Structures are given as structure tokens and as C-alpha cells.
Amino acid sequence: MLRSPVGLSYAVVALLALVVAVDLFAIYASLNMRDLMGDIVSGDFTADRLEEANRADRLSYFSTSLALMSLIAAGVVFIVWFHRTRTNAGIFHPELQRRGPGWAIGSWFIPIANLWIPRQIAGDIWDASEQDKRESRTVLNAWWAAWVISTVLNQMAARMYYRAEEPAALRTALTVDVISGVVDMAAAVLAMLFVRKLTALQHAKALRGPQETVVPA
């Protein structure tokens, strides 16, 4: 039975908007810490600024924790929405689905493979949700590219940060972290557009109902 993804799409978009807002806050915190590291490297940092450094460190920790919580919340609701659209796609056109509905959830948690299997599933859902004409996949492709780049940059920044032992290395890690945050914001915005577009396609197809089969004379 078809189940509307519209309500879930509203929740996903709202949580993704929260991710964007938190990303802005995290970028500010990283830039603040990066400036302090720059002052240390250049020798402009003095002992009387120690409390300022402690505040920057606390702000960085808080923003990182907040970003993680908002990302988990958005990710959980997004996957629920994604699974529902996959289930609907199996009703629209089961022959176009190369993987079962369970993959719409499980594929996100497979290391490395999660960089392409969910994209394959999204493409199959998109195909099944179209009606009489092919819809441009620009938003789907742009979202996926931004998400992959953001994931790679985030992992890179985390490794650089935890391995850094000198202020100069920390400053470089924070620079990568800021770039990662900007790309993550772009990915979140593109994800909103993807969710809205695919939801609209499925909603329109569901309203249209089963297509009549034309029997040759």
C-alpha cells in the first residue's frame, strides 16, 4: 500500500535547515579557534589571553557536539523518509528496483559502499516516480556529489585535528574543517531540494492513480 512521504518530507527539510544553522555556528567556532592558532604561530598570543583560548575551546567543543546531534536527528528522519519512498517505488515500478527496501536503510551503514549504493537506490526510486517524461537529475547528482565531498573532507579534518601536535598543524586542520562545514551546508541545502522534488514526484504519481492499459484493437 502506498504511504505518503509528504509529512516526513516536512520534518526532513526542517531538520536539514537546523543542520545548516548549526553548521554556520560550527564554522564560526572553528574560525575563532583558527585565528587563535594563527596568533600562537605568529607569536602574538600572550598569557593574558589564556581565558579567551579556553572560551574558544569550549565553544568549539559545544559546536561540534551540537553539529553531531543535529546531523544524527536529520539523518534518522531522512532514512525513514528514504525507506518510505523506496517502498512506494516498489509499488509504482518494482521491475526498476535493483535492491530490496531494506537496502534503503542498511546501505547507509556499510563503510565505503555507502558512497555509491544509496545513490543507486535513489536513482531507481527517481525512475519509478517519474510519469510521462524524464525529469532532470541535476539536484540528485549535485546533492550526492556534495554529500560525498563533505564526508571525505570531514573525515580528513578529524584525522588531521587529532594527529596535530603543533599550533600550525591545528590551524591547517581547522582550515579543512571550515571548508568541510561550507560543503556540508551546501549538501544540506541540496538535500532539501532533492527531498522536495522526489516527494512532489511521488505525490503527483499517487494522485494520478494507476495508468490505464491500452488494449490494441
Buried (B, 14 or more C-beta within 10 A) or exposed (E): EEBBBEEBBBBBBEBBBBBBBBBBBBBBBBBBBBEBBBBBBEEEBEEEBEEEBEEBBEBBEEBBEBBEEBBEBBBEBBBBBBBBBBBBBBEBBEEBBEBEBEBBBBBBEEEEEBBEBBBEBBBBBBBBBBEEEEBEBEBBBBBBBBBBBBBEBBEBBBEBBEEBEEBEBBBBBBBBBBBBBBBBBBBBBBBBBBBBBBBBBBBEBBEEEEEEEEEEE
